[in-house]
Amino acid sequence: MKEINKVTVLGIGVLGSQIAYQTAYCDFDVVAYDIGEEALRLAKERVVNLAATYKEQVKGASIDKTDAALKRITYQMDLGLAVAQVDLVIEAVPEKIELKQDIYSRIGKLAPAKAIFATNTSTLLPSDLMGYTGRPDRFLALHFANQIWIRNTAEVMGTGKTDPKVYRTVVEFASAIGMVPIELKKEHPKYLLNSLLSPWLENALELVVDGVAEPETVDKTWRIATGAPMGPFQILDIVGLRTVYNIAAAGNDRQQRQARFLKKNYIDKGKLGPESGQGFYSYTSMK
Ligand SMILES: NC(=O)c1ccc[n+]([C@@H]2O[C@H](COP(=O)([O-])OP(=O)(O)OC[C@H]3O[C@@H](n4cnc5c(N)ncnc54)[C@H](O)[C@@H]3O)[C@@H](O)[C@H]2O)c1
């Protein structure tokens, strides 16, 4: 792509690692930024695991291709160096508004003026963050779904201030990295996907928090009665329980009660989803 060659991903957790790897897999040079040595060690581990997953699950993913993608990623814990020569920054730091505002205030000063910033936030509006970027016209949301190598939607949502040319560039970039761009005509909380998904997941959690049924029973009901391949707790595990918890903890009273339940029964016990080997389900063979 003419406008975008170098991409920096901020926060190499569940989603950031996928975005970084998918982007590198599609021939872009990627800088992967995270906050310290331990975070970067975990980041590399996630990315290397993704290369193995692509070999298994992505058609045509030869060892040469997956290894070449690994080589296109460089790791960085100096924010200034991470964004020094970047064309596009994709931010995937934890879903905490003050954390995101802080990182935009910093990269707004550190990145070149031409750089476009895109947030992968799931629950905030880009207009909650644009005032911190120093470039509201070059800022928008680019929201990926988890397991982007198979669930390849990329929702593109600008604010009233996003330059339409920047919007088009990001739509083209999404296609260039193998995503199906989903264009939203206006800002909308939770985009298209999560407007549908979140109430469903929240209602499922409520059934378990209330002691009405076990997660497996809820999932089984959904799968058999609708023909869907997965139930809500299988999806919550894939999202990652740390992110599920962060979102619930920032929500209304009902969600905060769910957050307390998740903390006590899962987070504090290190049950975070597939990456820790255990969430609502066990993934011991993946560890
Ligand atoms: N998990 C999902 O299914 C999913 C799907 C779509 C969008 N998202 C969004 O992506 C973002 C990240 O979610 P996640 O699930 O990958 O979270 P995560 O907790 O797995 O990863 C966050 C990463 O950010 C790093 N980090 C923490 N503080 C940082 C800072 N100050 N600067 C830079 N990096 C920092 C952490 O070390 C970690 O590697 C959130 O906005 C979330 O809403 C998540």
Ligand as a Chemical Component Dictionary entry (heavy atoms), coordinates in Angstrom:
data_LIG
# 
_chem_comp.id                   LIG 
_chem_comp.type                 NON-POLYMER 
_chem_comp.pdbx_formal_charge   0 
_chem_comp.three_letter_code    LIG 
# 
loop_
_chem_comp_atom.comp_id 
_chem_comp_atom.atom_id 
_chem_comp_atom.alt_atom_id 
_chem_comp_atom.type_symbol 
_chem_comp_atom.charge 
_chem_comp_atom.model_Cartn_x 
_chem_comp_atom.model_Cartn_y 
_chem_comp_atom.model_Cartn_z 
_chem_comp_atom.pdbx_ordinal 
LIG N1  N1  N 0  -9.948  -9.908  23.584 1  
LIG C1  C1  C 0  -10.846 -9.694  22.605 2  
LIG O1  O1  O 0  -11.598 -10.599 22.197 3  
LIG C2  C2  C 0  -10.940 -8.343  21.944 4  
LIG C3  C3  C 0  -11.641 -8.233  20.729 5  
LIG C4  C4  C 0  -11.693 -6.990  20.081 6  
LIG C5  C5  C 0  -11.105 -5.891  20.669 7  
LIG N2  N2  N 1  -10.453 -6.016  21.857 8  
LIG C6  C6  C 0  -9.857  -4.820  22.451 9  
LIG O2  O2  O 0  -8.447  -4.885  22.306 10 
LIG C7  C7  C 0  -7.842  -4.198  23.403 11 
LIG C8  C8  C 0  -6.884  -5.143  24.110 12 
LIG O3  O3  O 0  -7.608  -6.245  24.596 13 
LIG P1  P1  P 0  -6.888  -7.640  24.866 14 
LIG O4  O4  O 0  -7.962  -8.619  25.104 15 
LIG O5  O5  O -1 -5.875  -7.910  23.826 16 
LIG O6  O6  O 0  -6.147  -7.285  26.267 17 
LIG P2  P2  P 0  -4.940  -8.031  26.981 18 
LIG O7  O7  O 0  -5.053  -7.724  28.431 19 
LIG O8  O8  O 0  -4.848  -9.458  26.542 20 
LIG O9  O9  O 0  -3.646  -7.281  26.401 21 
LIG C9  C9  C 0  -3.303  -5.963  26.672 22 
LIG C10 C10 C 0  -1.806  -5.780  26.425 23 
LIG O10 O10 O 0  -1.497  -4.400  26.629 24 
LIG C11 C11 C 0  -0.318  -4.312  27.424 25 
LIG N3  N3  N 0  -0.331  -3.061  28.153 26 
LIG C12 C12 C 0  -0.757  -2.800  29.416 27 
LIG N4  N4  N 0  -0.582  -1.498  29.691 28 
LIG C13 C13 C 0  -0.048  -0.932  28.586 29 
LIG C14 C14 C 0  0.363   0.378   28.261 30 
LIG N5  N5  N 0  0.278   1.381   29.120 31 
LIG N6  N6  N 0  0.874   0.583   27.031 32 
LIG C15 C15 C 0  0.987   -0.418  26.146 33 
LIG N7  N7  N 0  0.615   -1.681  26.395 34 
LIG C16 C16 C 0  0.098   -1.922  27.600 35 
LIG C17 C17 C 0  -0.359  -5.540  28.316 36 
LIG O11 O11 O 0  0.956   -5.846  28.781 37 
LIG C18 C18 C 0  -0.929  -6.585  27.377 38 
LIG O12 O12 O 0  0.084   -7.229  26.632 39 
LIG C19 C19 C 0  -8.974  -3.695  24.295 40 
LIG O13 O13 O 0  -9.286  -2.384  23.930 41 
LIG C20 C20 C 0  -10.125 -4.635  23.929 42 
LIG O14 O14 O 0  -11.380 -4.047  24.146 43 
LIG C21 C21 C 0  -10.334 -7.226  22.510 44 
# 
loop_
_chem_comp_bond.comp_id 
_chem_comp_bond.atom_id_1 
_chem_comp_bond.atom_id_2 
_chem_comp_bond.value_order 
_chem_comp_bond.pdbx_ordinal 
LIG N1  C1  SING 1  
LIG C1  O1  DOUB 2  
LIG C1  C2  SING 3  
LIG C2  C3  SING 4  
LIG C2  C21 DOUB 5  
LIG C3  C4  DOUB 6  
LIG C4  C5  SING 7  
LIG C5  N2  DOUB 8  
LIG N2  C6  SING 9  
LIG N2  C21 SING 10 
LIG C6  O2  SING 11 
LIG C6  C20 SING 12 
LIG O2  C7  SING 13 
LIG C7  C8  SING 14 
LIG C7  C19 SING 15 
LIG C8  O3  SING 16 
LIG O3  P1  SING 17 
LIG P1  O4  DOUB 18 
LIG P1  O5  SING 19 
LIG P1  O6  SING 20 
LIG O6  P2  SING 21 
LIG P2  O7  DOUB 22 
LIG P2  O8  SING 23 
LIG P2  O9  SING 24 
LIG O9  C9  SING 25 
LIG C9  C10 SING 26 
LIG C10 O10 SING 27 
LIG C10 C18 SING 28 
LIG O10 C11 SING 29 
LIG C11 N3  SING 30 
LIG C11 C17 SING 31 
LIG N3  C12 SING 32 
LIG N3  C16 SING 33 
LIG C12 N4  DOUB 34 
LIG N4  C13 SING 35 
LIG C13 C14 SING 36 
LIG C13 C16 DOUB 37 
LIG C14 N5  SING 38 
LIG C14 N6  DOUB 39 
LIG N6  C15 SING 40 
LIG C15 N7  DOUB 41 
LIG N7  C16 SING 42 
LIG C17 O11 SING 43 
LIG C17 C18 SING 44 
LIG C18 O12 SING 45 
LIG C19 O13 SING 46 
LIG C19 C20 SING 47 
LIG C20 O14 SING 48 
# 
